[in-house]
Amino acid sequence: MTGTERTDALDLERQVCFPLYAASNLVNRAYRPILSPLGLTYPQYLVMLVLWQDGCRSVGALGERLYLDSGTLTPMLKRLEAQGLVRRVRDNADERRVNVSLTDEGAALRERAQSVPATMFGACTNWQEDQLHDLRHAVNELIDALNRRDEAAKPEAVTRRKPQAAVPD
C-alpha cells in the first residue's frame, strides 16, 4: 500500500453522500441566475414543474413527489401564492386536504421557463446529453433503492383500530 491510498471508511473522499451533497449545492447555485429573472428559487421551480406537468395536486402529493415535508413545502407555497403563481384551496370533499393549482399567471410563466433546461444544459458544457441521461438514470436508481430500504424499514402495515362490535352486558 502506498502512502497516498486511503483506507479509512470515514475519509470524506470515500463517501458517496458527499459528492451528491456538493453536486446538489452546486446545481442549486447554477440555477440561481437562470431562475432569478422568473422570480423563482430552485425548490419553487420544482413545484412549478410538477404543476405544469400534472395540474392541480394536493399539498401531500406535491410533498411526496418532491420529497419535501409539509413544514418545508407550505411556506414555499405561500410565497408562490403571494407572487400570484398558484392558488391553495381546501378540498370540498375533505377539509384536511389542501389542493394547489396554477393561476393564469403561473400557467403563463411556463412559456418563459422553456429555456431553463437548455440554459442549464449549456452550463454543463463538457457533458454530452447521453452522459447526463446516464447520470440521471444512476441517481434515480439510487433514489429507488433508498425508497425500497425506507419501505422495508417501516413496521408492518399500521392498521387503524377497527370499531369493536358492541358486546351485550
Summary of the structure (lengths in Angstrom):
residues: 169
radius of gyration: 21.8
end to end distance: 79.6
largest distance: 81.6
contacts: 364
relative contact order: 0.09
helix: 60%
strand: 7%
